[in-house]
Amino acid sequence: MKDIISKILPTIFWVGLFWYSMYKDRSRYRNVVLLLLTGLSALGFIYSLFSSEVSGVLVLITMVLVGLAFLTLPFFLFINGLYMIKREGQSLGNLLSFFLGLILIAGELSFFLWFFGLLVEPELGVNMSALVPYSPFFAFFGLSSGYLSVTFVSFLLYCLFLQIIPHRRDFDYVIIHGAGIKKDGTVTKLLADRCDKAIEIYRKDPTSPYLVPSGGQGSDEVCSEAEAMRKYLISQGIPEDKILLEDKSKTTMENVTFSKNLIEKRLGRKYTALVTSNYHIYRAMRYAKRAQLKAVGIGSRVAPYYYPSALIREFVAVHKERKHLILFAIGYLLFVSPVIVIMLAA
């Protein structure tokens, strides 16, 4: 019993630290790292329950599965990018999955060439002299793409985790983040899905919260996004007196800030939910924190083929922030440092 307790203590530590961090603030980037460390710790504990022979086999199986997942990820992104272009057109945003897939495929090829030249060639006596001058490039490009893959997958897992964790059902306000509308002033499929999620929350909530459609009018739009959502909500049976319009915002940050200002002018409780597309929850919660709005992020569904490119945009947007860019760079240096040591020692 004491042996099991000693083995589970590290897992308890990481689980406790992760949940405490989540309790304090679900929008902190550290949660992405803590979730990964918690998962690795839990796996380590599970393996420790078996004999050394069995645990060795389990570790090997896990490494193979993880390796296969990372090997197939670039090809999945590449194929998804082609499908995205076919369905949505050749805009830069729709090409993100395609380009990331190409970069990671090139990175895996570079890593293979470096690994083959470093370890396999000396053993098999295969002449790799033509590749020797490019070995540093293969090493750094391969490791760089590997680091990018790990950070992106970690970000993906946390965004998925945010969608499945339970949340309260007793809200007073539900903010619906705007998106583009059709030329005739009706909501797009993406925006309708956000409204439908807000309607679902409204109908399940015992206190019937106010719905706050948020979004201004673009230069090429016949009405504000908020007005288009209001009409849709009413058509779905939501009473007009339960809808509070915020029709001045132009950005996600303004969505949150202006909606918060509207809510704060009213009396009573202010338990708030932010409804946006599932890939956008994390960044919306970061904006809410910046605006000092206490809220729970709840995601609406999007078409599966659309999710990878959308999540890549979120990943880029988050890492454009100065603090996250610095942390990303520090992590990168720590990731490639062992390679530098190996190459200097060779």
TORKOL-4160 file (C-alpha; in steps of 0.2 Angstrom, whole numbers, padded with zeros to 4 digits, m for minus):
346
<pt num="1" X="0000" Y="0000" Z="0000"/>
<pt num="2" X="0014" Y="0012" Z="0004"/>
<pt num="3" X="0022" Y="0008" Z="m0012"/>
<pt num="4" X="0007" Y="0013" Z="m0022"/>
<pt num="5" X="0005" Y="0029" Z="m0012"/>
<pt num="6" X="0023" Y="0034" Z="m0016"/>
<pt num="7" X="0020" Y="0030" Z="m0034"/>
<pt num="8" X="0004" Y="0040" Z="m0035"/>
<pt num="9" X="0010" Y="0055" Z="m0026"/>
<pt num="10" X="0018" Y="0064" Z="m0042"/>
<pt num="11" X="0002" Y="0061" Z="m0051"/>
<pt num="12" X="m0009" Y="0068" Z="m0037"/>
<pt num="13" X="0003" Y="0083" Z="m0037"/>
<pt num="14" X="0001" Y="0087" Z="m0055"/>
<pt num="15" X="m0018" Y="0084" Z="m0055"/>
<pt num="16" X="m0020" Y="0095" Z="m0040"/>
<pt num="17" X="m0009" Y="0109" Z="m0048"/>
<pt num="18" X="m0018" Y="0108" Z="m0064"/>
<pt num="19" X="m0036" Y="0109" Z="m0056"/>
<pt num="20" X="m0030" Y="0123" Z="m0045"/>
<pt num="21" X="m0024" Y="0132" Z="m0060"/>
<pt num="22" X="m0040" Y="0129" Z="m0069"/>
<pt num="23" X="m0050" Y="0134" Z="m0054"/>
<pt num="24" X="m0041" Y="0151" Z="m0054"/>
<pt num="25" X="m0041" Y="0154" Z="m0072"/>
<pt num="26" X="m0046" Y="0143" Z="m0087"/>
<pt num="27" X="m0038" Y="0155" Z="m0099"/>
<pt num="28" X="m0020" Y="0154" Z="m0093"/>
<pt num="29" X="m0008" Y="0146" Z="m0106"/>
<pt num="30" X="0001" Y="0137" Z="m0092"/>
<pt num="31" X="m0015" Y="0125" Z="m0091"/>
<pt num="32" X="m0009" Y="0119" Z="m0109"/>
<pt num="33" X="0007" Y="0113" Z="m0101"/>
<pt num="34" X="0000" Y="0107" Z="m0085"/>
<pt num="35" X="m0013" Y="0096" Z="m0094"/>
<pt num="36" X="0001" Y="0088" Z="m0104"/>
<pt num="37" X="0012" Y="0085" Z="m0088"/>
<pt num="38" X="m0004" Y="0078" Z="m0079"/>
<pt num="39" X="m0007" Y="0066" Z="m0093"/>
<pt num="40" X="0011" Y="0060" Z="m0094"/>
<pt num="41" X="0011" Y="0058" Z="m0075"/>
<pt num="42" X="m0005" Y="0048" Z="m0075"/>
<pt num="43" X="0002" Y="0036" Z="m0088"/>
<pt num="44" X="0018" Y="0034" Z="m0078"/>
<pt num="45" X="0008" Y="0029" Z="m0063"/>
<pt num="46" X="m0002" Y="0017" Z="m0073"/>
<pt num="47" X="0014" Y="0009" Z="m0080"/>
<pt num="48" X="0021" Y="0007" Z="m0062"/>
<pt num="49" X="0007" Y="m0004" Z="m0057"/>
<pt num="50" X="0013" Y="m0018" Z="m0068"/>
<pt num="51" X="0029" Y="m0028" Z="m0068"/>
<pt num="52" X="0045" Y="m0021" Z="m0076"/>
<pt num="53" X="0042" Y="m0033" Z="m0092"/>
<pt num="54" X="0024" Y="m0028" Z="m0094"/>
<pt num="55" X="0027" Y="m0009" Z="m0091"/>
<pt num="56" X="0041" Y="m0010" Z="m0104"/>
<pt num="57" X="0030" Y="m0017" Z="m0117"/>
<pt num="58" X="0016" Y="m0004" Z="m0112"/>
<pt num="59" X="0029" Y="0010" Z="m0114"/>
<pt num="60" X="0034" Y="0004" Z="m0131"/>
<pt num="61" X="0016" Y="0002" Z="m0137"/>
<pt num="62" X="0013" Y="0020" Z="m0131"/>
<pt num="63" X="0028" Y="0027" Z="m0140"/>
<pt num="64" X="0024" Y="0018" Z="m0156"/>
<pt num="65" X="0006" Y="0025" Z="m0155"/>
<pt num="66" X="0012" Y="0042" Z="m0151"/>
<pt num="67" X="0025" Y="0041" Z="m0165"/>
<pt num="68" X="0012" Y="0035" Z="m0177"/>
<pt num="69" X="0000" Y="0049" Z="m0172"/>
<pt num="70" X="0014" Y="0063" Z="m0175"/>
<pt num="71" X="0019" Y="0054" Z="m0191"/>
<pt num="72" X="0001" Y="0055" Z="m0198"/>
<pt num="73" X="m0003" Y="0072" Z="m0192"/>
<pt num="74" X="0005" Y="0081" Z="m0206"/>
<pt num="75" X="m0003" Y="0071" Z="m0219"/>
<pt num="76" X="m0020" Y="0073" Z="m0211"/>
<pt num="77" X="m0017" Y="0092" Z="m0211"/>
<pt num="78" X="m0012" Y="0092" Z="m0229"/>
<pt num="79" X="m0027" Y="0082" Z="m0235"/>
<pt num="80" X="m0039" Y="0092" Z="m0224"/>
<pt num="81" X="m0031" Y="0108" Z="m0232"/>
<pt num="82" X="m0035" Y="0101" Z="m0249"/>
<pt num="83" X="m0053" Y="0098" Z="m0244"/>
<pt num="84" X="m0054" Y="0115" Z="m0235"/>
<pt num="85" X="m0049" Y="0123" Z="m0251"/>
<pt num="86" X="m0062" Y="0113" Z="m0261"/>
<pt num="87" X="m0076" Y="0117" Z="m0249"/>
<pt num="88" X="m0072" Y="0135" Z="m0244"/>
<pt num="89" X="m0061" Y="0142" Z="m0258"/>
<pt num="90" X="m0042" Y="0148" Z="m0259"/>
<pt num="91" X="m0041" Y="0161" Z="m0246"/>
<pt num="92" X="m0026" Y="0163" Z="m0235"/>
<pt num="93" X="m0036" Y="0157" Z="m0220"/>
<pt num="94" X="m0042" Y="0141" Z="m0229"/>
<pt num="95" X="m0024" Y="0137" Z="m0234"/>
<pt num="96" X="m0017" Y="0136" Z="m0216"/>
<pt num="97" X="m0020" Y="0118" Z="m0214"/>
<pt num="98" X="m0012" Y="0114" Z="m0231"/>
<pt num="99" X="0003" Y="0124" Z="m0228"/>
<pt num="100" X="0006" Y="0118" Z="m0210"/>
<pt num="101" X="0004" Y="0100" Z="m0217"/>
<pt num="102" X="0018" Y="0103" Z="m0230"/>
<pt num="103" X="0030" Y="0111" Z="m0217"/>
<pt num="104" X="0028" Y="0096" Z="m0205"/>
<pt num="105" X="0030" Y="0083" Z="m0219"/>
<pt num="106" X="0046" Y="0092" Z="m0224"/>
<pt num="107" X="0051" Y="0092" Z="m0206"/>
<pt num="108" X="0048" Y="0074" Z="m0204"/>
<pt num="109" X="0059" Y="0070" Z="m0220"/>
<pt num="110" X="0073" Y="0081" Z="m0213"/>
<pt num="111" X="0073" Y="0073" Z="m0196"/>
<pt num="112" X="0073" Y="0056" Z="m0205"/>
<pt num="113" X="0088" Y="0061" Z="m0216"/>
<pt num="114" X="0097" Y="0068" Z="m0200"/>
<pt num="115" X="0093" Y="0052" Z="m0190"/>
<pt num="116" X="0098" Y="0040" Z="m0204"/>
<pt num="117" X="0115" Y="0049" Z="m0207"/>
<pt num="118" X="0119" Y="0050" Z="m0188"/>
<pt num="119" X="0115" Y="0033" Z="m0182"/>
<pt num="120" X="0111" Y="0021" Z="m0196"/>
<pt num="121" X="0124" Y="0025" Z="m0209"/>
<pt num="122" X="0139" Y="0022" Z="m0197"/>
<pt num="123" X="0132" Y="0005" Z="m0193"/>
<pt num="124" X="0127" Y="m0001" Z="m0210"/>
<pt num="125" X="0141" Y="0007" Z="m0219"/>
<pt num="126" X="0130" Y="0016" Z="m0232"/>
<pt num="127" X="0138" Y="0031" Z="m0240"/>
<pt num="128" X="0129" Y="0047" Z="m0234"/>
<pt num="129" X="0144" Y="0059" Z="m0238"/>
<pt num="130" X="0133" Y="0069" Z="m0250"/>
<pt num="131" X="0121" Y="0073" Z="m0235"/>
<pt num="132" X="0134" Y="0077" Z="m0222"/>
<pt num="133" X="0136" Y="0096" Z="m0226"/>
<pt num="134" X="0117" Y="0097" Z="m0224"/>
<pt num="135" X="0116" Y="0088" Z="m0208"/>
<pt num="136" X="0114" Y="0103" Z="m0196"/>
<pt num="137" X="0100" Y="0110" Z="m0207"/>
<pt num="138" X="0091" Y="0093" Z="m0206"/>
<pt num="139" X="0093" Y="0092" Z="m0188"/>
<pt num="140" X="0087" Y="0109" Z="m0184"/>
<pt num="141" X="0073" Y="0109" Z="m0196"/>
<pt num="142" X="0067" Y="0092" Z="m0191"/>
<pt num="143" X="0068" Y="0096" Z="m0172"/>
<pt num="144" X="0059" Y="0113" Z="m0176"/>
<pt num="145" X="0045" Y="0105" Z="m0184"/>
<pt num="146" X="0044" Y="0092" Z="m0170"/>
<pt num="147" X="0043" Y="0106" Z="m0157"/>
<pt num="148" X="0029" Y="0114" Z="m0168"/>
<pt num="149" X="0019" Y="0098" Z="m0168"/>
<pt num="150" X="0021" Y="0095" Z="m0150"/>
<pt num="151" X="0015" Y="0113" Z="m0145"/>
<pt num="152" X="0001" Y="0113" Z="m0158"/>
<pt num="153" X="m0006" Y="0096" Z="m0152"/>
<pt num="154" X="m0004" Y="0101" Z="m0134"/>
<pt num="155" X="m0015" Y="0117" Z="m0138"/>
<pt num="156" X="m0027" Y="0106" Z="m0147"/>
<pt num="157" X="m0029" Y="0094" Z="m0132"/>
<pt num="158" X="m0032" Y="0109" Z="m0120"/>
<pt num="159" X="m0045" Y="0117" Z="m0132"/>
<pt num="160" X="m0054" Y="0100" Z="m0133"/>
<pt num="161" X="m0053" Y="0098" Z="m0114"/>
<pt num="162" X="m0062" Y="0115" Z="m0112"/>
<pt num="163" X="m0076" Y="0108" Z="m0122"/>
<pt num="164" X="m0079" Y="0093" Z="m0112"/>
<pt num="165" X="m0077" Y="0099" Z="m0094"/>
<pt num="166" X="m0094" Y="0102" Z="m0085"/>
<pt num="167" X="m0100" Y="0119" Z="m0082"/>
<pt num="168" X="m0114" Y="0127" Z="m0072"/>
<pt num="169" X="m0131" Y="0129" Z="m0080"/>
<pt num="170" X="m0138" Y="0143" Z="m0070"/>
<pt num="171" X="m0133" Y="0159" Z="m0080"/>
<pt num="172" X="m0140" Y="0176" Z="m0080"/>
<pt num="173" X="m0133" Y="0182" Z="m0096"/>
<pt num="174" X="m0127" Y="0173" Z="m0112"/>
<pt num="175" X="m0116" Y="0183" Z="m0123"/>
<pt num="176" X="m0116" Y="0177" Z="m0141"/>
<pt num="177" X="m0100" Y="0182" Z="m0151"/>
<pt num="178" X="m0104" Y="0188" Z="m0168"/>
<pt num="179" X="m0097" Y="0182" Z="m0185"/>
<pt num="180" X="m0100" Y="0187" Z="m0203"/>
<pt num="181" X="m0118" Y="0187" Z="m0210"/>
<pt num="182" X="m0125" Y="0184" Z="m0227"/>
<pt num="183" X="m0128" Y="0198" Z="m0240"/>
<pt num="184" X="m0147" Y="0197" Z="m0236"/>
<pt num="185" X="m0144" Y="0200" Z="m0218"/>
<pt num="186" X="m0147" Y="0183" Z="m0211"/>
<pt num="187" X="m0135" Y="0173" Z="m0201"/>
<pt num="188" X="m0123" Y="0161" Z="m0208"/>
<pt num="189" X="m0122" Y="0142" Z="m0203"/>
<pt num="190" X="m0107" Y="0147" Z="m0191"/>
<pt num="191" X="m0117" Y="0160" Z="m0183"/>
<pt num="192" X="m0133" Y="0150" Z="m0182"/>
<pt num="193" X="m0124" Y="0136" Z="m0173"/>
<pt num="194" X="m0118" Y="0149" Z="m0160"/>
<pt num="195" X="m0136" Y="0155" Z="m0158"/>
<pt num="196" X="m0142" Y="0137" Z="m0157"/>
<pt num="197" X="m0130" Y="0134" Z="m0143"/>
<pt num="198" X="m0136" Y="0149" Z="m0134"/>
<pt num="199" X="m0154" Y="0144" Z="m0136"/>
<pt num="200" X="m0150" Y="0127" Z="m0129"/>
<pt num="201" X="m0142" Y="0135" Z="m0114"/>
<pt num="202" X="m0158" Y="0146" Z="m0112"/>
<pt num="203" X="m0170" Y="0132" Z="m0113"/>
<pt num="204" X="m0160" Y="0121" Z="m0100"/>
<pt num="205" X="m0157" Y="0135" Z="m0088"/>
<pt num="206" X="m0170" Y="0136" Z="m0074"/>
<pt num="207" X="m0169" Y="0155" Z="m0073"/>
<pt num="208" X="m0171" Y="0159" Z="m0092"/>
<pt num="209" X="m0155" Y="0170" Z="m0094"/>
<pt num="210" X="m0154" Y="0186" Z="m0105"/>
<pt num="211" X="m0146" Y="0182" Z="m0122"/>
<pt num="212" X="m0134" Y="0196" Z="m0128"/>
<pt num="213" X="m0130" Y="0194" Z="m0147"/>
<pt num="214" X="m0115" Y="0205" Z="m0149"/>
<pt num="215" X="m0108" Y="0211" Z="m0166"/>
<pt num="216" X="m0108" Y="0228" Z="m0176"/>
<pt num="217" X="m0112" Y="0231" Z="m0194"/>
<pt num="218" X="m0098" Y="0229" Z="m0207"/>
<pt num="219" X="m0096" Y="0241" Z="m0221"/>
<pt num="220" X="m0103" Y="0228" Z="m0233"/>
<pt num="221" X="m0117" Y="0222" Z="m0222"/>
<pt num="222" X="m0135" Y="0227" Z="m0223"/>
<pt num="223" X="m0137" Y="0226" Z="m0204"/>
<pt num="224" X="m0127" Y="0223" Z="m0188"/>
<pt num="225" X="m0123" Y="0205" Z="m0184"/>
<pt num="226" X="m0132" Y="0207" Z="m0167"/>
<pt num="227" X="m0148" Y="0212" Z="m0177"/>
<pt num="228" X="m0147" Y="0197" Z="m0188"/>
<pt num="229" X="m0145" Y="0186" Z="m0173"/>
<pt num="230" X="m0159" Y="0194" Z="m0164"/>
<pt num="231" X="m0171" Y="0190" Z="m0179"/>
<pt num="232" X="m0165" Y="0172" Z="m0179"/>
<pt num="233" X="m0167" Y="0170" Z="m0160"/>
<pt num="234" X="m0185" Y="0177" Z="m0161"/>
<pt num="235" X="m0189" Y="0165" Z="m0175"/>
<pt num="236" X="m0183" Y="0151" Z="m0164"/>
<pt num="237" X="m0195" Y="0156" Z="m0150"/>
<pt num="238" X="m0185" Y="0167" Z="m0139"/>
<pt num="239" X="m0195" Y="0181" Z="m0131"/>
<pt num="240" X="m0189" Y="0198" Z="m0138"/>
<pt num="241" X="m0189" Y="0205" Z="m0120"/>
<pt num="242" X="m0175" Y="0192" Z="m0116"/>
<pt num="243" X="m0164" Y="0198" Z="m0129"/>
<pt num="244" X="m0151" Y="0212" Z="m0126"/>
<pt num="245" X="m0143" Y="0219" Z="m0141"/>
<pt num="246" X="m0125" Y="0224" Z="m0142"/>
<pt num="247" X="m0123" Y="0231" Z="m0160"/>
<pt num="248" X="m0107" Y="0242" Z="m0159"/>
<pt num="249" X="m0092" Y="0230" Z="m0158"/>
<pt num="250" X="m0081" Y="0227" Z="m0172"/>
<pt num="251" X="m0068" Y="0214" Z="m0164"/>
<pt num="252" X="m0069" Y="0200" Z="m0152"/>
<pt num="253" X="m0062" Y="0211" Z="m0138"/>
<pt num="254" X="m0075" Y="0224" Z="m0141"/>
<pt num="255" X="m0088" Y="0210" Z="m0141"/>
<pt num="256" X="m0083" Y="0206" Z="m0123"/>
<pt num="257" X="m0080" Y="0223" Z="m0117"/>
<pt num="258" X="m0096" Y="0231" Z="m0124"/>
<pt num="259" X="m0107" Y="0217" Z="m0118"/>
<pt num="260" X="m0099" Y="0218" Z="m0101"/>
<pt num="261" X="m0103" Y="0236" Z="m0100"/>
<pt num="262" X="m0121" Y="0233" Z="m0105"/>
<pt num="263" X="m0123" Y="0219" Z="m0092"/>
<pt num="264" X="m0115" Y="0230" Z="m0078"/>
<pt num="265" X="m0128" Y="0243" Z="m0080"/>
<pt num="266" X="m0141" Y="0231" Z="m0075"/>
<pt num="267" X="m0146" Y="0226" Z="m0057"/>
<pt num="268" X="m0145" Y="0208" Z="m0050"/>
<pt num="269" X="m0134" Y="0193" Z="m0052"/>
<pt num="270" X="m0122" Y="0193" Z="m0067"/>
<pt num="271" X="m0117" Y="0175" Z="m0070"/>
<pt num="272" X="m0112" Y="0175" Z="m0088"/>
<pt num="273" X="m0108" Y="0163" Z="m0102"/>
<pt num="274" X="m0098" Y="0166" Z="m0117"/>
<pt num="275" X="m0105" Y="0157" Z="m0132"/>
<pt num="276" X="m0093" Y="0155" Z="m0148"/>
<pt num="277" X="m0087" Y="0142" Z="m0159"/>
<pt num="278" X="m0078" Y="0128" Z="m0150"/>
<pt num="279" X="m0061" Y="0132" Z="m0158"/>
<pt num="280" X="m0063" Y="0150" Z="m0152"/>
<pt num="281" X="m0067" Y="0146" Z="m0133"/>
<pt num="282" X="m0049" Y="0148" Z="m0127"/>
<pt num="283" X="m0045" Y="0165" Z="m0135"/>
<pt num="284" X="m0063" Y="0172" Z="m0130"/>
<pt num="285" X="m0059" Y="0168" Z="m0112"/>
<pt num="286" X="m0043" Y="0177" Z="m0113"/>
<pt num="287" X="m0052" Y="0192" Z="m0119"/>
<pt num="288" X="m0065" Y="0190" Z="m0105"/>
<pt num="289" X="m0051" Y="0190" Z="m0093"/>
<pt num="290" X="m0043" Y="0206" Z="m0100"/>
<pt num="291" X="m0060" Y="0214" Z="m0099"/>
<pt num="292" X="m0061" Y="0209" Z="m0081"/>
<pt num="293" X="m0077" Y="0199" Z="m0085"/>
<pt num="294" X="m0080" Y="0183" Z="m0075"/>
<pt num="295" X="m0088" Y="0171" Z="m0087"/>
<pt num="296" X="m0088" Y="0153" Z="m0093"/>
<pt num="297" X="m0084" Y="0149" Z="m0111"/>
<pt num="298" X="m0096" Y="0137" Z="m0120"/>
<pt num="299" X="m0092" Y="0131" Z="m0138"/>
<pt num="300" X="m0104" Y="0128" Z="m0152"/>
<pt num="301" X="m0101" Y="0115" Z="m0165"/>
<pt num="302" X="m0092" Y="0118" Z="m0182"/>
<pt num="303" X="m0090" Y="0106" Z="m0197"/>
<pt num="304" X="m0076" Y="0094" Z="m0193"/>
<pt num="305" X="m0067" Y="0099" Z="m0209"/>
<pt num="306" X="m0067" Y="0117" Z="m0204"/>
<pt num="307" X="m0059" Y="0114" Z="m0186"/>
<pt num="308" X="m0041" Y="0111" Z="m0190"/>
<pt num="309" X="m0038" Y="0127" Z="m0200"/>
<pt num="310" X="m0049" Y="0137" Z="m0188"/>
<pt num="311" X="m0038" Y="0130" Z="m0173"/>
<pt num="312" X="m0022" Y="0135" Z="m0182"/>
<pt num="313" X="m0028" Y="0153" Z="m0183"/>
<pt num="314" X="m0031" Y="0152" Z="m0165"/>
<pt num="315" X="m0014" Y="0145" Z="m0161"/>
<pt num="316" X="m0006" Y="0158" Z="m0172"/>
<pt num="317" X="m0016" Y="0172" Z="m0164"/>
<pt num="318" X="m0012" Y="0166" Z="m0146"/>
<pt num="319" X="0007" Y="0165" Z="m0150"/>
<pt num="320" X="0007" Y="0182" Z="m0157"/>
<pt num="321" X="0005" Y="0189" Z="m0140"/>
<pt num="322" X="0022" Y="0195" Z="m0133"/>
<pt num="323" X="0022" Y="0184" Z="m0117"/>
<pt num="324" X="0017" Y="0168" Z="m0126"/>
<pt num="325" X="0030" Y="0171" Z="m0140"/>
<pt num="326" X="0044" Y="0173" Z="m0127"/>
<pt num="327" X="0038" Y="0157" Z="m0119"/>
<pt num="328" X="0037" Y="0148" Z="m0136"/>
<pt num="329" X="0055" Y="0153" Z="m0140"/>
<pt num="330" X="0061" Y="0148" Z="m0123"/>
<pt num="331" X="0053" Y="0131" Z="m0125"/>
<pt num="332" X="0061" Y="0129" Z="m0142"/>
<pt num="333" X="0078" Y="0133" Z="m0136"/>
<pt num="334" X="0076" Y="0120" Z="m0122"/>
<pt num="335" X="0069" Y="0107" Z="m0135"/>
<pt num="336" X="0084" Y="0109" Z="m0147"/>
<pt num="337" X="0098" Y="0111" Z="m0134"/>
<pt num="338" X="0101" Y="0092" Z="m0133"/>
<pt num="339" X="0104" Y="0092" Z="m0152"/>
<pt num="340" X="0117" Y="0106" Z="m0150"/>
<pt num="341" X="0126" Y="0096" Z="m0137"/>
<pt num="342" X="0126" Y="0080" Z="m0148"/>
<pt num="343" X="0132" Y="0090" Z="m0163"/>
<pt num="344" X="0146" Y="0098" Z="m0154"/>
<pt num="345" X="0151" Y="0082" Z="m0146"/>
<pt num="346" X="0151" Y="0073" Z="m0162"/>
